[in-house]
Every structure is written in C-alpha cells, then in structure tokens.
Amino acid sequence: MTFPVISDSARLCTSNQSIPRLNPLHPPLVHKRTVSLETPAVHHHNHQRTLIMQRREHYRYHQVWRKPFYGTSSESEEYRKELREQLQRQIEEKYAALKLQLASKVKEAEYVREVDRLALSTEREQRIQHSKAMTAYRDENKRLMEESWRDSALTRSLEVLKERELLRLNPINWSGTLK
C-alpha cells in the first residue's frame, strides 16, 4: 500500500495547486472499509497539508508588507498609489454616505415642516370655527334674553293695566280719599 508523498514542490508556499485531502477511513488503494484501520501515513499527509496551507496563508498575508519596505522603488510607488486610491475611494464613499444622510435629513425636515404647516392650518380652522360657534351662541343668548325681557315687561305692563282696570271697577278706597 503506497501513499502519496509530499514533494518539495508542494511544500513551496507559492504553488497555486491545492493538495487533496485524504479520508483516513478510506485510504487510497485499500478497497475494504474498516474503522479500526490505522492510517498514520494518511494522517501525516493531512497534517502536512494543513501546515502547507497555513504557510501559504502566512506568506500571502505577510508578502503584502514586504513590497513597500524591501521592494524596488517602482513597487513602493505602486503600493503608495494603491493606498492613495483606497483612501480616495474611502473619502468618496464617506462623502456619498454623508450626502445620502443629508438628503434624508432634508426630506425629513420637509416632511416635518409640512406636517407642522398642516397642523397649524387645522388649528387655525378649528379656532375660526370655534369663534363662529361662540359668536352664534352669544347672539342666540342675547336674542333669548332680550325676548325674555320684552315678555316680562309686556307681562308686567299687562298686569299693571289689569290691576288698574280692577281698581277702577272695584276700588279699595270706597270713600275716594286715595288718589
């Protein structure tokens, strides 16, 4: 039973081909499935594979920092250019976000202003209607009071006339000394 051996070319972190993962329960060239099968070579292969992938990731992450410090002047200038472009993109994104935020605030302010205007106009209309209703109420009360005063004055004058007539027909003073 032979297992793939990790070659030196696979150990290089710059290689782009990935090393296949082996299943320890199904080692290559063994057709019977067994759980108790010990596969140290397969485990070693998978362990080496993870180490290679870790090295590759470490190399990829740290190569970014090598250019500006140890590279040629053109690489340093290219790195600075990328930084400038990223900063410009960030500034533009921030400006666009700020512009959207201001636009939303302007919309909100216009909406609040419109709601306030509608509330004020509604309140003014309600005040006008209330004033008209109170004026009509006052005028009706005044008319009713004047009518009741007229009725009471008419009633008093009729009572006075009636009493005068009664006194003329049936005087209390028979001797006529009171006049």
Beta strands, then each sheet from edge to edge (+ up, - down):
end
